[in-house]
């Protein structure tokens, strides 16, 4: 794994996640940009090298930007995306 890939996994994505609260759409655009600029192989290595928490947070950024209709019939996901559901 290259230094650049480690940097994305350990520095860039965690910083992006921290900033995603204020602008989830921008965060999604940055994730997509990384995925398109790098090869899919490199992107997979970066995600694989990321911590489980970073992987989960990246997934949540993506899911929060989807229309509600996409996941409204999936109860476990509702509990994750809507913290008021118990």
ZIJOJO-V293876 format. One record per pair of residues at least 12 apart in sequence whose C-alpha atoms are under 6 Angstrom apart, sorted by sequence separation. I is the first residue (numbers start at 1). J is the second residue. If there is no record, write none. Layout:
BEGIN
i->I j->J
i->I j->J
END
This chain:
BEGIN
i->9 j->46
i->5 j->46
i->9 j->50
END
